[in-house]
């Protein structure tokens, strides 16, 4: 086997090793990125559930406060001996206040969900940019390996001659 053949074999071997190493590195990076994306989605799901639970609790508080106020109005109405009339407007105001509270709560709930979703989408877009084309990585690594092999072979040839 001649020196030229040995150089070509060395170049081919280093090209194969370089290509494989680059491919594996890209594959591992892509797997890690996929796992991180799944974690981002899961975190957003949990945050959305927490926002929904908080909104449900606040809704219950609104209902409870409105009912307590209505009960107080009824007690006052009973103590005064009056029926209807003067306390009905207070009861309507309690209902209006509760509806306003619901509307504010609904708006805040939607805003919080939008914040969670936009944060998730931004994270996913950032992670998408971290993907590596495994085939291109293998080709680039292979070319780098071939270049290294040729350089080593040429160096050895120059020393021998």
Steps between C-alpha positions, in 0.01 A plus 500: 500500500638835399520822693227652286265213581576532870425872487167435330412232755589733786293776344206265452521369856520845656217616273281213619587561866450874467168455323374251757611712795330809357184303423483360854559841654219650290269210587565539874448876478172452313380246757585738784318782320190281452502409868531867597210587269284235666591647839407851384159377380440310825596804708255714300226241556565507875503880507172508305344260750620718788354810335168319447493380862574851628221642281256236628590587859450869429162425343398317816613799706288735288194276545564466874542877551186575300303245701626643830400850391155377396460322833587823684248689290231243585584525870476878485178472306357260759607717793351809346170330430503623140458275202631572153537862405799656669716188504432374148729764352778383733445142386520609135823684578645184655418311179651774284815505712531122473460518120769769481730285711434204269582709195830623653585147608428360153718767337786434742463123450528536122798737537682257728439209263625713212819579697556130570442407134715778358783407737471138391494593132807721541688220678400247233608734220837556671546125542402434139804702398723257690419205275786376284461323169666165575579426136671834449686455827623158382610641164678792663668271750596262223657776295688625804617148575609445141692826506671396822582157358646649183705749701636225723573277202674779314705581809603139538587475131717811526683354798557165324630656183 
